[in-house]
Amino acid sequence: MDINEIKVLVELIQSSGIEEFEMEKSGVRLRIRNSRNLQVTGVAAELPHTIVTAVQSQAEIPPAEEEQDDLYVFKAPIVGTFYLTPKPDADAFVSVGSRVSKSQVICIIEAMKIFNQIESDVSGEVVEILVENGQPVEYGEPLFKIRQS
């Protein structure tokens, strides 16, 4: 959301007589409370008598670390349940520090009772595993960070 979208929302809420409005979009929560007795500073200073609160969730705040050119983010090719092991009692396909090669199976994603073996797109070293074993994943969700070799 940009400042113009927020201003339009505030104007709509003021003109409609709604006392309080709250919404969440792309990890940003916006809460607008219409009150005739309050002073406002900051974002809505031009729109008196309205309080605007925007909070970005912690999950959406990117880490402060510097991105490296050779760091590849491997994303889920399908929707389903992510598994690091072929069986509950078996060793993981990969772990942090593991070397992987292109076309090597690095996890399984279960979709509609079918266990799909997911292969790496690149060769390199697994730097970080971004999801937990047994966690549901969406298409395009980051699963691994791999330092390419």
Residue pairs with C-beta under 8 A, 6 or more apart in sequence:
1 25
1 26
1 28
1 30
1 54
3 43
6 30
6 43
6 44
6 52
6 54
7 44
7 46
7 47
9 21
9 30
9 32
10 32
10 44
10 47
10 50
10 52
11 47
13 21
13 32
13 34
13 50
14 34
14 47
14 49
14 50
17 34
18 34
19 33
19 34
19 35
20 31
20 32
20 33
20 34
21 30
21 31
21 32
21 33
21 34
22 29
22 30
22 31
22 32
23 29
23 30
24 30
26 60
27 56
27 57
27 59
27 60
28 54
28 55
28 56
28 57
28 60
29 53
29 54
29 55
29 56
29 57
30 52
30 53
30 54
31 51
31 52
31 53
31 54
32 50
32 51
32 52
32 53
33 50
33 51
34 49
34 50
35 49
35 50
35 51
36 49
37 49
38 49
38 50
38 51
39 48
40 47
40 48
40 49
40 50
40 51
40 52
42 52
43 52
43 54
44 50
44 51
44 52
68 147
70 124
70 147
70 148
71 127
71 145
71 146
71 147
71 148
72 121
72 122
72 124
72 145
72 146
72 147
72 148
73 142
73 144
73 145
73 146
74 106
74 120
74 121
74 122
74 142
74 143
74 144
74 145
74 146
75 140
75 141
75 142
75 143
76 82
76 109
76 118
76 137
76 138
76 139
76 140
76 141
76 142
76 143
77 109
77 118
77 139
78 109
78 111
78 116
78 139
79 111
79 136
79 137
79 138
79 139
80 109
80 110
80 111
80 112
80 116
80 136
80 137
81 109
81 110
81 111
81 134
81 135
81 136
81 137
82 107
82 108
82 109
82 131
82 132
82 133
82 134
82 135
82 136
82 137
82 143
83 107
83 108
83 109
83 110
83 115
83 133
83 134
84 92
84 93
84 94
84 95
84 107
84 129
84 133
85 91
85 92
85 93
85 108
85 133
86 93
86 108
92 133
93 105
93 106
93 107
93 108
94 100
94 106
94 107
94 126
94 129
94 144
95 126
95 129
96 126
96 127
96 128
96 129
97 125
97 126
98 125
98 126
99 124
99 125
99 126
99 149
100 106
100 120
100 122
100 123
100 124
100 125
100 126
100 146
101 120
101 123
102 119
102 120
102 121
102 122
102 123
103 119
103 120
104 119
104 120
105 117
105 118
105 119
106 118
106 119
106 120
106 126
106 144
107 118
107 143
107 144
108 115
108 116
108 117
108 118
109 115
109 116
109 118
109 137
110 116
120 146
122 146
122 148
123 148
123 149
124 146
124 147
124 148
124 149
125 146
125 147
125 149
126 144
126 145
126 146
127 144
127 145
127 146
127 147
128 144
128 145
129 143
129 144
130 142
130 143
130 144
130 145
131 137
131 141
131 143
137 143
